[in-house]
Amino acid sequence: MKYVFAFAGSSVYRHLEGVIFALLEQGHEVVIVTTIDDGSSHPNVDGKAILEAEAIYPSLSIEGWSLSEGCMSGMAILVRELLNYSTYFRRGHPSTGLRQRWKKYLPAWLWRIVGNPLAGHVLASSAIQRFIRFVESKIAPDPTCRDWLRHQNADAVIACPYVLPYSHEVEYIKAAKALGIPTFVVVQSWDNLTTKGTFPIYPDRIFLWNDALKQEAVSLHGCRPEQIEVTGSPTFDYWFSTRPTLGREAFAAQCGIDPARPYFVYLCSSRGMIEEEKSYVADLKAQMQANPLTADATLLVRPHPLNILDWSGMESDRLKVWPPRGEFTDNPQARQNYLHTLHYSAGAIGVNTSAMLEVAIADKPCITVIDKRYESAQAGMGHFRHMLDGGFLQVAHSYGEAASCLGAILQGHDRLQDARRQFVARFVRPCGLNEPVAGILAHAIVSGATKTP
């Protein structure tokens, strides 16, 4: 069978690499449509991993977007971005502070009309929603995309992440539905349903990590429960199979810390969450040094790969930054670096980042400080509540309290270990802790393509 994947960018590939490999190794043909990142937009974003895979597998091919000139403008984009914007006015939406983002996605004349809460609530009414979707349904599929898909003779089209603003993937789902080709959407991450857009066109099947995200898809996006399949997250499969290749002393030498001292990892957040974290780290370091239980510990800062800051002048024998400019875990060496970082640590601390999920998978204690400076990145973000509700995240309300929590960990107190393990089983691998999600998702795609009329 032949499967066409539409990715927003080549960096999406790392999230579904295992799924792609599983399909290829079963003898299927895979075509990935995307933009190959060349590092010009960001030094940590490139398409090396996806191009290396294409060189290894003859039945894998990478192609650019086959879209007509101007298709990503005009009425289609206007309608879709109105839908995206209006989602934030649905009852119970946990990230209403993000409404203002759509000022840059909507035309200025339209924003003057809808850029206020009253207009937003009108847009979110069921009658207006039905009308907007009716208008979307009357917009013809892009002819270039439709002709390309017809020529491919694909058995299914899979889009990821799909719910971003100005999503090219929507055109592929729309064209595939017009041609009667089964359509699937893989929601890439745990924050996509509360911090991104919505489903302008509903696919045949939607694959989500867990039941909590399924509830969001239904209540916030109007998805039907029967079109959703919970598979777990393929992004984190490597954490369940990768083992350390360096001893503690060798790793300590690699990142410049004293192997005899315990260390905690500070997990930096993306620029979309927090632009500047150095003051947070400085305050934490000061409190750690003032606390006799943590005065001897090192703070190892792991920069977010998309939020490179200048840490010069902050490093000391008790604070190290590594890797210096951050790195994506899109290759074996980067994954080993990250595994070693958490494996030998006493625990981790941060504001709000997916890395906290990885700390839970690594079975290490994780702490956050609820701070007014970062209220919009914590209480203001819907996905943050998943960690709070999960019960595995230790919450401190000051840097002094955070240092005390770290000190208790060094004394052997890990009171949330059971909750942490239960959270991983429920949120990351709900189909079984020993079941790689890539295989589950690949099977669901093949099965869905066979059954979908």
N, C-alpha and C positions, 0 to 999 in steps of 0.2 A: 504494500500500500504506500501511498505517497502523501506526506503531510507538509503543509505550508505553515510556517511559523512567522508571524509578523511581530517584530520586537521594536519598541520605541527607539532603542539605540543598542549598539553592540554590547554595552555594559549589562543589559538585561540577560545576556547569554549565561553569565555565571550562575544565575538563579535556577536555570533550567538545563544546565549542562548535563547533569545526570540523566534527565528525561530524554534529551536528544541522544545521548550515548545508548540508552536502553532501547530506543526505537531502532537506531542504526544496527545494533548488535542482533536485533530480531529479524534483520533483513529488510527493513522498511527504507524508503527513500525520504530524505528530509531536505526541504528548501527553506532557508531562513531569509526573510526580507527585512532589511534594516539599514541603518546608516552606520558605516564603520567609523568609529571614533579614532582620530589620529593623534590625540594628545594635544592638539592645538587649543581646545577649549579648556582643558585642565590636564596638568601633567600626569595625574594618576588615572586618567581615563583613556584607554586605547583599545584597539580591537585585536590585540595579539592572540589572545586565547581562542577567539572564534576563528581566526584565520589559520591558526595551527591545527585546529580540529578539522577544518576543511581540507588541509593538506594530508591529513591522516586517513580520512574516510572518503572513498570515491563516491559514495552515495549521499554525501552531504554537499550542498552548494549554497553559496551566499550571494544574494542579489540585492540591488538597490530598489528603491520604491518605484513601482510602475504606476504613476499617477499623472493625470492630465495637468497641464500647466494651469494654475489658478484654482485647482479643485479644493485647496486648503484655504479658501477665502470665500467671501460671499455668504449666501443664505445658509448653507450647510453649517459653516463654522459659527455663524451668529446663533442659530437655533441650538446647536450643541453646547455652546458656552452659556447660553441662557439656562439650559437644563442643569449644567454643572453648578452655576451660581445659585439657582433656586434650591438645590439640594440642601444648602446650609440653612435654609429657613424651615426645613421639615421639622415637625415636632420631635423633640428629644435629641436633636443633633448636638453632639458634645463639643464641637469645634467651631462655634459660631464666630469666633474672632477671626477666622480665616476668610470671611466673606469679602473683606476688602481686597483680597488678592485679585479678585475678578475685575477690578478697575483697569488692570493692564491687559486683560483678555477680551474685554468688550469695547466696542467703538465708543468714543467720548460722548457722542450724541445719545447713545443708548444708555450709557452709565448715568447721565443726567436724569434720565427717566426712572431707571430701576435701582439706582445706587442708594436706596434708603430702605429702612426696615419695613415700612408699610408696603411699598411696591414689591419687596422680596417675599413677604408673606402672601401677597396676592398671587405672585408667580408660583408659589409652592402649593396653591390650592389644587385639589384634584381635577377640577374642570380645566384650569389653565394648563396643568401638566398634560392632560389628555390632548388638548389642542396643540401644544408645542410638539408632542410626539406625532400627532396627526400630520402636522406640517413636515416633520422630518421624514415621515413615511412617503410623502409625495415627492420628495427630492430623489431624482433618479441616481442610481449607482454611477460612480465614475466610470466612463466607458473604457478608458485605458486599463484601469484596474480589472474591470470585468473581463475584458478580452484576454488579458494576461493570465488570469485565473482559469479561464476556459481552456487556454492553450496548455496550461500545466496539467490539466486533468487530475486535480488533487482529490483525495478522498476525504480530507478535512482541512479546515483552516483554524489555527490556534493563535490567538492574540494575547500579548502580555506587554505592559500591564493593562492597557486599554482605557483606563479611567483617568488618564492624564489630560490636561488642557491641550487643545490642538492635536488630538490623537490621530496620527496617520492610520493606526490599526483599525479604526472604525470603518474606514473606506473598504478595507479588505473583508471585514465581517459583513458589511452591507452588500458588497458585490457577491460574496459567497452565498449569502441567503437568497439573492436574486437568481443564482444559478442552481439552487437546490443542494449546495455542498454543506455538509454538517459544519457547524460553527461552535467553537469553544473559546472561553476566556479563562486564563489563569491569572488570578489576582496575585500580584507579585509579593506584596509585603503586608504586614499586619496593620500598617497605618493608611493604606491606600483608600479604604472605604470611609475614612473620617477626615482625611487631609487633602484628598485629591478631588476628582470630579465624579461623574456617575456613568451609567450605562445608557448612552443615547439610543442604542439599538440593542435589544436583549439577544444574546446568543442562544444557541440550543442548550448549552451546558456551561455552568460556571464552576470552576474548581477553587476551593478555599481551604485555608489551613485547618479551621476548627469550627465548632458550633457557635462560639462567640462572634466570629466574623460572619457566619451564616445569618445570625440574628441581625447584624448590622445591614447586611445585603437586603434582607426582607424589609426591615423597619425604615431604613433610611433611603433605600434605592428602589423599592417597589418590586424586587425580584420575587419570583414564585419559589417557595421552598422546594418543590419537586424538580426544579431545574438546577439545583445546587448540589454539588457533591463535595463532601469533606474528605480531603486526602492527607492533610498534614503539610509541612513545609519542606520542599526539596532543597531549599537554600542551605539548610543546616545538616544535610546528610553527612558531610565530611567529618563533622564533629563526633559522629558515632562510630566512625571507622578508622580515623587517623590516630596514630600513636606517636609519642615523643621520639625524636631521633637524636636529640642532644641531651646530655646530662645537665644538671643544674649549674655546675661550674662553667661548662662550655657556653651555656646560654647567657649566664651572667656576664661572661667576658664579651659576648657578642653585643650586648646592649649597654655595657659599661657600668654595671651595678656590682656591689659587693656581694658575693655568693653567701657570705656568712650572715648577712642581715635579711630579715624577712622583708617582703615588699608587698605593696598594694598597687593595683593598676587603676589609674584614673582614666576613664573612658570618655573621650571628647565626643561632642555631639555634632550633627551636621549644621551647616550654616543656616539651613531653614529653621532649625530649632534655636540655636544660639550663635551669634556672630563672634562673641569675644568671651573666652572662658578663663583667660589668664588670671584675672582677679579672683575668681572662684578657686583656682588651684593654689594661688598664693595664700589665701585665707585658710584653706585646708592644711597646707603645709605648716603654717604658723601654729595652728592648733595641735597638729600632730607632734610638733617639736616641743610644745608646752606640756603635753601629757606624758608622764613618765612611762606609761605602758606602750606608747607609740614613738617615743623620742628616738629610738634606735632604728626605726623602720624606714625604708625607702619608699618614695612615691614615684612610680614609673608611669609617665604620661604617654598614652597611646593616642596620637592625633587622629581625627577623623579624616579619611582620605579626600573628602570634598571640602574640608575646612582647614586649610593650611594656615597656621599662625606663626608669627616670629617669636620663638621661645628663647632667643638669645638673651643672656643676662639672667635667666631664671634657673638654669641648671646648677647643681651643686652635688656634693657626695650623697645628699639625701633626696635629690630630685633629678630624675633623668627623663629625657624625651626620646621614645623609640617606637617604631622607626621615625627618624627625624621629620619626615614629611608625610607620614601615614602611608598606607598601601591597601589596595583592595585584595581580598582573598580570592583572586581569580587565577591563581597558579599554585602548583604544589609547594613551592618554597614559601610563598606568602602565607599559605595555610599553616605550614609548620611553624613559621615565626609567631603567628597568632596563637596557635595551640600551646607552644612553649611559654608564651607570655602569661597565659591564664593558668596553665598546668602547675607552674612553680610558684604562683602567687599565693598569698594568704587570703585574697579576696579582691573585690573591685568596688569602685565608687564612681558615680556619674550623675548627670542631670536627667536626660531622657534620650536614650539611644537604643537601637536594635542590638547593640553589643551586650546590653544587659540580659537579653534572651540567651546569648551565647555563654555568658557567665553562668546562667542557670543550667544550661546543658553541660557545661564543664564541671558542674556540681560544686561551685564556689559561692561563698556568701557575697551578697551584693547590697550596697547601701546607696541611698540618695538623700540629698538634703533639700527639703522643701524650702525654697528661698523666694522672697518677693521679687528679686531681680529677674527670676526666670519663671514667674507665674504663667506667662503665656505659653511657655514650652512644657509646662507640667500640667497644671489643672486646666489650662486652655487647650490641651490636645487630647482628643478622644482616646487615642491608643495608649496614653500613659495610664489610664484607669485599668487597662488589662493587667498591668504589672501590679498595681495596687490591689485589685480584686484577686489576683493570683496568690497573694499572701506570702510570696517569697522575698519581696523587696523590703529590706529594713529601712525605715523612714526616720531620719533625724531632722530636727527643726532648727539646728544651729551647727556651726562648724565644730564647736566644742563637743556637742552631743555626738557628732559624727566621729570625732577622734575617740570618744569613749566607746562607741560601737566597734571601731577598729581594734581598740585595745582589748575588748572582750573577746574578739575573734582570735587574737594572738594568745589569749589564755585558754583557748580551746572551746569557747562557747559558740555553738552554731545552732541556735534554737529553731531556725527556719528550714533546716535541711529536708525534713519530710514534705513540707509545703512546696519547697523548690522542686523536688522530684515529681510530686503530683502535678505541678504546673507544667513541667516539660511533657509529661505523658498526656496531659489534656490539651495543651495549647500547640505544641510543636509536632508531636507524633501520636495523634489520637487513634490511629489505626494499629498501634502496637509499637512499643519502644524498639523492638528488634527488627522492625520492618522498614527498610529504606523507602523513603517517600517517592524517590524517582521511579522506582519500579511500579509502585501503586498508581502514580499519575500516568505513566506510560500505558499501563494496562487500561486505565479508565479512558484514555484517548482512543486507543484501538477499539475498545468495546463500544464506546459511544459512536465512533465513526461507522461501525458495523450495524448498530441498532437504529441510528437516527435516519428517518426516511428522507 
